[in-house]
Amino acid sequence: MIRSAPSLSFWLVGLGLLLAGPASAQEPINCENAMTQAEMTQCANLDWLKADAELNMVYRSAIEKMTEMDAYLPEGLQGAVETLREAQRTWIPYRDKACDAYGFLARGGTMEPMLVYGCRADLTRDRIDELRQLDQGLGN
C-alpha cells in the first residue's frame, strides 16, 4: 500500500481543529451543513481521507491485475507491476505538490488547508478512475 505522509503543517491543522472543534466532542459535524471554516476544513479533510482509503483499495486491485498480466506475458515483456508501482510513487508527490500550489490561492488564510484537502480529494478521485481502467482492462 502506498501512502503519502502528511506534512507537519497538516498535523498542526488537525490539532487546531481538535482544539477549535464543536463545543462537545460527541457532536458529529454535519458536513452537509458545515458552517464554520474549521468545520468546512475538517469535512474537506474527511473527504480526502475517504478518497485516499478508496485509492488504496483500488490500487491493490490494479496491482493484482498487473500481476496476472505479468504472469501471462513472456519474460521480456513483463513489467506491468513495477511500472504501476513507479507511476504511483511518482503520482503521489505530484498530487501533493499540485495541491499545495492550489492552496496558495488562500496562502496564510484559514481557507488554505480546506483548498489543499479538497484538491487532494479531487485528484485522488481522478486517479481512482485511472486505476479502475487498468483493473478492468480493455473493452470494459
Secondary structure as UniProt FT lines:
FT   HELIX           8..19
FT   TURN            25..26
FT   HELIX           31..33
FT   HELIX           37..72
FT   HELIX           75..77
FT   HELIX           80..103
FT   HELIX           104..106
FT   TURN            107..108
FT   TURN            110..111
FT   HELIX           112..136
FT   TURN            138..139
//
